[in-house]
C-alpha cells in the first residue's frame, strides 16, 4: 500500500511540483492544503490514515504549527519544509525534521522514508 502523505504549502506551483514528486515516489498525496484551516480539516478527516506530512512553515500570514500540533496528537510524523533552516523554526519545533528549500527529489525520498519509518506502519 502506498504511503499517504499530507502536503501543506501555500505556493500553488511548488505544491504541484512536490505533489508530482511525491506521486513519482509512490505516495498517495493528501491535499495539498494551502491554509491552516484546510490542513486542520484534512488532519481531522484523514489523520489516522496518514503516514506522514510535509508542512511548509509559512502559510500566507499564518504558520503551520497548529497543524504540526494536531498531527502530533494523532501520532502522525511530520517534517517542516522551509528555506530558512533551523533558525526559521519556532524554538518549540526545532527537534522536528526539516526539508530545506530548495531540495531535490532525492532529498524528498529520504524524508518520505524517514517519516514512514517513524510511523512504523508500512
C-alpha positions as CSV (number, residue, x, y, z in Angstrom):
1,X,0.0,0.0,0.0
2,X,1.3,3.4,-0.9
3,X,2.3,5.8,1.9
4,X,-0.3,8.5,2.4
5,X,1.3,11.9,3.0
6,X,-0.4,15.2,3.8
7,X,1.1,18.1,1.8
8,X,0.7,21.6,3.2
9,X,2.0,24.5,1.1
10,X,0.5,27.8,0.1
11,X,2.6,28.2,-3.1
12,X,0.4,26.6,-5.8
13,X,3.3,26.0,-8.2
14,X,5.6,24.5,-5.5
15,X,2.7,22.4,-4.2
16,X,2.1,20.9,-7.7
17,X,5.7,20.1,-8.2
18,X,6.1,18.5,-4.7
19,X,2.8,16.6,-5.2
20,X,4.1,15.3,-8.5
21,X,7.4,14.2,-6.9
22,X,5.5,12.5,-4.1
23,X,3.4,10.6,-6.6
24,X,6.6,9.6,-8.5
25,X,8.0,8.3,-5.2
26,X,4.9,6.0,-4.9
27,X,3.0,8.1,-2.4
28,X,-0.7,9.0,-2.2
29,X,-0.9,12.7,-1.8
30,X,-3.5,14.1,0.6
31,X,-4.0,17.7,-0.3
32,X,-2.3,19.9,-1.0
33,X,-3.8,22.2,1.7
34,X,-2.9,25.8,1.3
35,X,-4.3,27.2,4.6
36,X,-4.1,26.2,8.2
37,X,-7.9,25.6,8.2
38,X,-7.8,23.4,5.2
39,X,-4.9,21.4,6.6
40,X,-6.6,21.0,10.0
41,X,-9.7,19.8,8.3
42,X,-7.7,17.2,6.4
43,X,-5.9,16.1,9.6
44,X,-9.3,15.7,11.3
45,X,-10.7,13.7,8.4
46,X,-7.6,11.7,7.4
47,X,-5.3,11.8,10.4
48,X,-5.4,8.1,11.4
49,X,-4.8,7.1,7.8
50,X,-1.8,9.4,7.2
51,X,1.7,8.0,7.2
52,X,3.3,11.5,7.5
53,X,3.1,15.1,6.5
54,X,5.2,17.8,4.8
55,X,4.4,21.2,6.3
56,X,5.6,24.5,4.7
57,X,6.3,26.6,7.8
58,X,5.0,29.9,6.4
59,X,1.4,29.8,5.1
60,X,0.5,33.3,3.9
61,X,0.1,35.3,7.1
62,X,0.0,32.1,9.3
63,X,2.3,29.3,10.2
64,X,1.8,25.6,10.2
65,X,2.5,25.0,13.9
66,X,-1.2,24.3,14.7
67,X,-1.1,21.6,12.0
68,X,2.0,20.1,13.5
69,X,0.4,20.0,16.9
70,X,-2.8,18.3,15.5
71,X,-0.6,15.7,13.7
72,X,1.4,15.1,16.9
73,X,-1.8,14.4,18.9
74,X,-2.6,11.7,16.4
75,X,0.9,10.3,16.3
76,X,1.5,11.3,12.7
77,X,5.1,12.2,11.9
78,X,5.8,15.4,10.0
79,X,8.6,17.4,8.6
80,X,8.8,21.1,8.1
81,X,9.7,22.5,4.7
82,X,11.5,25.8,4.8
83,X,14.0,27.9,3.1
84,X,15.2,29.4,6.4
85,X,16.7,26.3,8.0
86,X,16.6,25.5,11.7
87,X,16.6,29.2,12.6
88,X,13.3,29.7,10.7
89,X,11.5,27.4,13.2
90,X,10.0,28.4,16.5
91,X,12.1,27.0,19.3
92,X,9.5,24.5,20.4
93,X,9.6,22.8,17.0
94,X,13.4,22.7,16.4
95,X,13.6,19.0,17.0
96,X,11.3,18.2,14.1
97,X,12.8,17.0,10.8
98,X,13.4,19.8,8.2
99,X,13.5,19.6,4.5
100,X,15.3,22.7,3.4
101,X,14.3,24.6,0.3
102,X,15.4,24.2,-2.4
103,X,15.5,20.4,-2.4
104,X,15.8,17.7,-4.9
105,X,13.6,14.7,-5.4
106,X,16.3,12.5,-3.8
107,X,16.0,14.7,-0.6
108,X,12.3,14.2,-0.7
109,X,12.6,10.5,-1.0
110,X,14.9,10.3,2.0
111,X,12.4,12.4,4.0
112,X,9.5,10.1,2.9
113,X,11.4,7.1,4.1
114,X,12.2,8.7,7.4
115,X,8.5,9.7,8.0
116,X,7.2,6.3,7.0
117,X,9.7,4.5,9.2
118,X,8.8,6.8,12.1
119,X,5.1,6.0,11.7
120,X,6.1,2.3,11.5
121,X,3.1,1.2,9.6
122,X,4.3,0.3,6.1
